[in-house]
Amino acid sequence: MPYPKTTDAFTVTSTKSWSNFTRQEVPLKKFEEDDIDIAVDACGVCASDIHTITGGWGEIPLPLCVGHEIIGRAIRIGSKVQGIALGDRIGVGAQVAADLACNNCKADQENYCPNQKETYGAQYDDGTITQGGFSSHVRVHQHFAFKIPDTIDSAVAGPMMCAGLTTYSPLKRLGAGPGKKVAVCGLGGLGHFAVLWSVALGAETYVISHSPKKKEDALKLGAKEFICTTDDSWTERWTYTFDMILNCATTDRLDLPSFFSTLKVHGTFHMVGLPDNPLPSVKVQAFALNGCSLSASNIGNRTEMIEMLEFAAKRNIKCWVDTVDIGEKGCKEAVERVHKGDGVRYRLVLTNYDAIFGQRS
């Protein structure tokens, strides 16, 4: 049975054939009074999608439809939903549910709720698996649905739902702003967002990369300087320089003591890139030399999402995107390009949903 019982989805059916997508109907959970149904119009392709469908982050329920940078139109609204009307343009990120009753949720830290549900691959109490935005419709609790400002194009708004929030949240929480020196490690989908936010927040911003060809883009994005790590002595100039390094790279081969040495006393090396494998072991002495810390974070909360969207609209901040038409071929092309880093500058977005799924209302 089609929508509203199911969503018409492009799914992965095997982690061994992770870039082959099969179109099929998959169940949606029962519609409840706090829920919103969204007809999807665009969905960003995140590195998290690749880590998931390849099995890099562990076993997954199959078939699975990924995609958690979703933009669409509200077409059904539960009786308790407030602040959203039919036809509103809505964004959904990497989380679609939480218990909203635990201490974390009460402290506006619902992104750390022990009972949270991710946008795809999570199981509801009735056994239904959450399915993502490579599909015709998604069903989401109102707490995790966000009105998109009119001035932000859907293809640009999509990546903000995950990559944007994942970088905006730690920058704000760690105090990026005037008088601070922030280095962004890894200039990709996450990293280019981090540079945009850091510069707009007023921090003196640098890019650290192993790829010299990223220099021009780093400077165009607003970085003050580009630091290339291919020189073995690259750290010498930058010892005790940065208040924070935001690591957006997903590699597990970083020489962490070298990066730590460039932090100011009590500086922070913060991880938002999540590699498949463990980080290399580090002696405690590497932290003691400047009292630095190593930390990580998970997306951001509702307050930060709303603030980020308003900030982007006010400052006219736009991520760099390329679009691909949704479909078996388009989904395959998109995930393979992201996996290879094949000319993606710096976010891919699936679009043209009406051509495949028709006008949904």
C-alpha positions as CSV (number, residue, x, y, z in Angstrom):
1,M,0.0,0.0,0.0
2,P,1.4,3.4,-0.9
3,Y,1.6,6.6,1.2
4,P,0.4,7.3,3.9
5,K,1.2,3.7,4.9
6,T,4.5,3.6,3.1
7,T,7.1,5.8,1.4
8,D,8.3,5.3,-2.1
9,A,12.1,4.9,-1.5
10,F,15.4,4.2,-3.1
11,T,16.9,1.6,-0.8
12,V,20.1,-0.3,-0.3
13,T,19.6,-4.0,0.1
14,S,23.1,-5.2,0.7
15,T,26.2,-3.5,2.2
16,K,28.3,-5.5,-0.4
17,S,26.4,-3.7,-3.2
18,W,26.1,-0.5,-1.3
19,S,25.9,1.8,-4.3
20,N,23.1,-0.1,-6.0
21,F,19.7,1.2,-5.2
22,T,16.3,-0.6,-5.4
23,R,13.1,1.4,-5.6
24,Q,10.4,0.0,-3.3
25,E,7.7,0.9,-0.8
26,V,8.9,0.7,2.8
27,P,6.7,1.2,5.9
28,L,6.2,4.4,7.8
29,K,5.4,4.3,11.5
30,K,1.9,5.0,12.6
31,F,1.0,8.7,12.3
32,E,0.6,10.4,15.7
33,E,-0.6,13.8,16.9
34,D,2.9,15.3,17.2
35,D,3.9,14.1,13.7
36,I,4.4,15.9,10.4
37,D,4.5,14.3,7.0
38,I,6.8,15.9,4.5
39,A,6.9,15.5,0.7
40,V,10.6,15.5,0.0
41,D,11.9,17.9,-2.6
42,A,15.7,17.7,-1.9
43,C,18.1,15.7,0.2
44,G,21.8,16.2,0.7
45,V,24.2,13.3,0.5
46,C,26.3,13.0,3.7
47,A,29.5,11.0,4.3
48,S,27.4,9.4,7.1
49,D,25.2,7.9,4.4
50,I,28.3,6.2,3.0
51,H,29.7,5.0,6.3
52,T,26.2,3.5,6.9
53,I,25.5,1.7,3.6
54,T,29.0,0.3,3.4
55,G,28.7,-1.2,6.8
56,G,31.6,0.9,8.0
57,W,29.8,1.9,11.2
58,G,28.4,-1.6,11.8
59,E,25.4,-3.7,10.8
60,I,22.3,-2.0,9.4
61,P,18.7,-3.1,9.0
62,L,17.9,-3.9,5.3
63,P,16.4,-2.6,3.1
64,L,17.4,0.9,4.2
65,C,16.8,4.3,2.7
66,V,19.4,6.8,3.8
67,G,19.5,10.6,3.6
68,H,19.2,13.0,6.6
69,E,19.6,16.4,5.0
70,I,15.9,16.7,4.0
71,I,14.0,19.6,2.6
72,G,10.3,19.3,1.6
73,R,6.7,20.5,2.1
74,A,4.5,19.8,5.1
75,I,1.5,17.9,3.7
76,R,0.0,16.4,6.8
77,I,0.0,17.8,10.3
78,G,-0.9,16.2,13.6
79,S,-3.4,17.8,16.0
80,K,-0.7,18.8,18.5
81,V,1.7,20.4,16.0
82,Q,2.3,24.1,16.6
83,G,4.0,26.7,14.4
84,I,3.9,24.7,11.1
85,A,1.2,25.0,8.5
86,L,0.4,22.9,5.5
87,G,2.6,23.8,2.6
88,D,5.4,25.2,4.8
89,R,8.9,24.4,3.6
90,I,10.4,22.1,6.3
91,G,13.9,20.8,7.0
92,V,14.8,17.6,8.8
93,G,18.3,16.6,10.0
94,A,19.9,13.5,11.4
95,Q,17.4,13.0,14.2
96,V,13.6,12.4,14.1
97,A,12.7,11.5,17.7
98,A,13.7,11.5,21.3
99,D,11.9,10.8,24.6
100,L,11.8,14.6,25.4
101,A,11.5,13.6,29.0
102,C,15.0,12.6,30.2
103,N,17.4,15.0,31.9
104,N,19.3,15.6,28.7
105,C,16.1,16.5,26.8
106,K,14.9,18.8,29.6
107,A,18.3,20.6,29.4
108,D,17.8,21.2,25.6
109,Q,20.3,18.5,24.9
110,E,17.9,16.2,23.0
111,N,20.7,15.3,20.5
112,Y,22.2,13.4,23.4
113,C,19.0,11.7,24.5
114,P,19.7,8.0,25.3
115,N,16.4,7.1,23.6
116,Q,16.9,9.2,20.4
117,K,16.0,7.9,17.0
118,E,18.2,8.7,14.0
119,T,16.5,9.7,10.7
120,Y,17.2,6.3,9.2
121,G,18.1,2.8,10.5
122,A,16.5,3.3,14.0
123,Q,13.6,1.2,15.3
124,Y,10.4,2.5,16.7
125,D,8.5,0.6,19.5
126,D,6.2,-0.9,16.9
127,G,9.2,-2.4,15.0
128,T,9.1,0.1,12.1
129,I,12.5,1.2,10.9
130,T,13.1,4.9,10.3
131,Q,13.8,5.7,6.6
132,G,15.6,8.7,5.1
133,G,15.2,11.3,2.4
134,F,16.1,9.3,-0.7
135,S,12.3,8.8,-0.8
136,S,9.0,10.4,-1.6
137,H,7.9,11.1,2.0
138,V,9.3,11.2,5.6
139,R,7.3,11.2,8.9
140,V,8.9,13.2,11.8
141,H,8.0,14.4,15.2
142,Q,7.4,18.2,15.2
143,H,10.4,18.8,17.6
144,F,12.7,17.8,14.7
145,A,11.1,19.7,11.9
146,F,12.3,23.2,11.1
147,K,10.8,25.9,9.0
148,I,13.3,27.0,6.3
149,P,13.7,30.8,5.8
150,D,12.4,32.0,2.4
151,T,15.8,33.4,1.4
152,I,17.6,30.0,1.6
153,D,17.3,27.8,-1.5
154,S,16.3,24.2,-0.9
155,A,19.4,22.8,-2.4
156,V,21.5,25.0,-0.1
157,A,19.3,24.4,3.0
158,G,19.6,20.6,2.7
159,P,23.2,20.2,3.7
160,M,22.7,22.7,6.6
161,M,20.4,20.1,8.2
162,C,23.4,17.9,9.1
163,A,26.8,19.2,7.9
164,G,25.8,22.7,8.8
165,L,24.5,22.0,12.3
166,T,27.3,19.5,13.0
167,T,29.9,22.3,12.6
168,Y,27.9,25.3,13.8
169,S,27.1,23.7,17.2
170,P,30.7,23.1,18.4
171,L,31.9,26.4,17.1
172,K,29.3,28.2,19.1
173,R,29.7,26.0,22.2
174,L,33.5,26.4,22.2
175,G,33.3,30.2,21.8
176,A,34.4,30.8,18.2
177,G,34.3,34.6,17.6
178,P,36.2,37.8,17.6
179,G,39.6,37.4,19.2
180,K,39.7,33.6,18.7
181,K,41.9,31.7,16.3
182,V,40.2,28.7,14.8
183,A,41.8,26.1,12.5
184,V,39.6,23.8,10.4
185,C,41.2,20.4,9.6
186,G,39.9,18.9,6.4
187,L,38.2,21.0,3.7
188,G,35.3,18.9,2.5
189,G,31.6,18.8,3.1
190,L,31.9,19.5,6.8
191,G,35.1,21.5,6.6
192,H,33.8,24.1,4.1
193,F,30.8,24.7,6.3
194,A,33.1,25.1,9.3
195,V,35.1,27.8,7.5
196,L,32.0,29.7,6.5
197,W,30.6,29.7,10.0
198,S,33.9,30.5,11.7
199,V,34.6,33.4,9.4
200,A,31.0,34.7,9.8
201,L,31.2,34.4,13.6
202,G,34.3,36.7,13.5
203,A,37.0,34.2,14.3
204,E,40.4,34.4,12.7
205,T,40.1,31.2,10.6
206,Y,42.7,28.9,9.1
207,V,42.5,25.7,7.1
208,I,44.7,22.7,7.7
209,S,44.9,20.1,4.9
210,H,47.1,17.5,3.3
211,S,45.9,18.6,-0.1
212,P,47.7,21.6,-1.6
213,K,45.0,21.9,-4.3
214,K,42.5,23.0,-1.6
215,K,44.3,26.3,-0.9
216,E,42.5,28.5,-3.4
217,D,39.1,27.3,-2.2
218,A,40.1,27.8,1.5
219,L,41.0,31.4,0.8
220,K,37.8,32.0,-1.3
221,L,35.8,30.7,1.7
222,G,37.4,33.3,3.9
223,A,40.3,31.6,5.6
224,K,43.2,33.8,6.5
225,E,45.8,31.2,5.7
226,F,46.1,27.7,4.3
227,I,48.4,25.2,6.1
228,C,49.6,22.2,4.2
229,T,50.6,19.2,6.3
230,T,52.7,17.5,3.6
231,D,55.7,19.4,5.0
232,D,57.0,17.4,7.9
233,S,57.9,20.6,9.8
234,W,54.5,22.2,9.3
235,T,53.8,22.5,13.0
236,E,56.9,24.6,13.8
237,R,55.4,27.9,12.7
238,W,52.1,27.3,14.4
239,T,53.1,26.1,17.9
240,Y,50.7,27.4,20.6
241,T,48.6,29.2,18.0
242,F,45.0,28.0,17.9
243,D,42.3,28.3,20.5
244,M,40.5,25.4,18.7
245,I,41.0,22.9,15.9
246,L,37.8,21.6,14.5
247,N,38.6,18.3,12.9
248,C,36.3,17.6,10.0
249,A,38.3,14.9,8.4
250,T,37.2,11.3,8.7
251,T,40.7,9.8,8.5
252,D,42.0,7.7,11.4
253,R,45.6,8.3,10.5
254,L,46.1,11.8,12.0
255,D,49.3,12.4,14.0
256,L,47.4,13.8,16.9
257,P,50.4,15.0,19.0
258,S,51.5,17.2,16.1
259,F,48.0,18.8,16.0
260,F,47.9,19.2,19.7
261,S,51.2,21.1,19.6
262,T,49.6,23.9,17.6
263,L,47.0,24.5,20.3
264,K,47.2,27.3,22.9
265,V,47.3,26.4,26.5
266,H,44.0,24.7,27.3
267,G,43.0,24.7,23.6
268,T,40.7,22.0,22.2
269,F,41.0,19.5,19.4
270,H,37.4,18.8,18.6
271,M,36.2,16.0,16.4
272,V,33.1,16.1,14.1
273,G,34.6,13.8,11.4
274,L,33.8,10.2,12.6
275,P,36.1,7.6,11.0
276,D,35.2,4.0,10.7
277,N,38.2,2.8,12.7
278,P,39.7,3.8,16.1
279,L,42.1,6.8,16.3
280,P,45.7,6.0,17.0
281,S,46.8,5.6,20.6
282,V,48.2,8.8,22.2
283,K,50.3,9.1,25.3
284,V,48.9,11.3,28.1
285,Q,52.1,13.5,27.8
286,A,50.8,14.8,24.5
287,F,47.9,16.4,26.3
288,A,50.0,17.6,29.3
289,L,52.4,19.8,27.3
290,N,49.8,22.5,26.9
291,G,46.8,21.2,28.9
292,C,44.8,20.6,25.7
293,S,41.7,18.5,25.4
294,L,40.3,16.1,22.8
295,S,36.5,16.2,22.4
296,A,33.7,15.3,20.0
297,S,30.0,16.2,19.4
298,N,26.9,14.8,17.9
299,I,24.9,17.1,15.5
300,G,23.3,19.9,17.6
301,N,20.1,20.7,19.4
302,R,16.8,22.4,18.2
303,T,17.8,25.8,19.6
304,E,21.1,25.7,17.7
305,M,19.4,24.6,14.4
306,I,16.9,27.5,14.6
307,E,19.7,29.9,15.4
308,M,21.9,28.6,12.6
309,L,19.1,29.0,10.0
310,E,18.4,32.5,11.1
311,F,22.1,33.3,11.1
312,A,22.6,31.9,7.6
313,A,19.6,33.8,6.3
314,K,20.7,37.1,7.9
315,R,24.3,36.8,6.7
316,N,23.4,35.2,3.3
317,I,25.7,32.3,4.0
318,K,25.5,29.6,1.3
319,C,27.3,26.3,1.1
320,W,28.8,25.2,-2.1
321,V,26.6,22.5,-3.7
322,D,26.2,20.4,-6.8
323,T,22.9,18.8,-7.7
324,V,22.0,15.3,-9.0
325,D,18.6,14.1,-10.1
326,I,17.0,11.6,-7.7
327,G,16.6,8.0,-9.1
328,E,18.5,4.7,-9.1
329,K,21.1,6.2,-11.3
330,G,21.3,9.5,-9.5
331,C,21.6,7.9,-6.1
332,K,24.3,5.6,-7.3
333,E,26.3,8.4,-8.8
334,A,25.9,10.6,-5.8
335,V,27.1,8.1,-3.2
336,E,30.0,6.9,-5.4
337,R,31.2,10.5,-5.9
338,V,31.0,11.2,-2.2
339,H,32.9,8.0,-1.4
340,K,35.6,8.8,-3.9
341,G,35.6,12.5,-3.3
342,D,35.2,12.8,-7.0
343,G,35.0,16.5,-7.8
344,V,32.5,17.2,-5.0
345,R,32.9,20.9,-4.0
346,Y,31.6,20.6,-1.4
347,R,28.2,19.0,-1.0
348,L,26.0,16.9,-3.3
349,V,22.2,17.3,-3.2
350,L,19.6,15.1,-4.8
351,T,16.8,17.1,-6.4
352,N,14.0,17.0,-9.0
353,Y,11.9,14.8,-6.9
354,D,8.6,15.7,-8.6
355,A,9.9,14.2,-11.9
356,I,10.1,10.8,-10.2
357,F,7.4,10.9,-7.5
358,G,5.0,13.3,-9.0
359,Q,3.2,16.2,-7.3
360,R,2.5,15.0,-3.7
361,S,0.0,16.7,-1.5
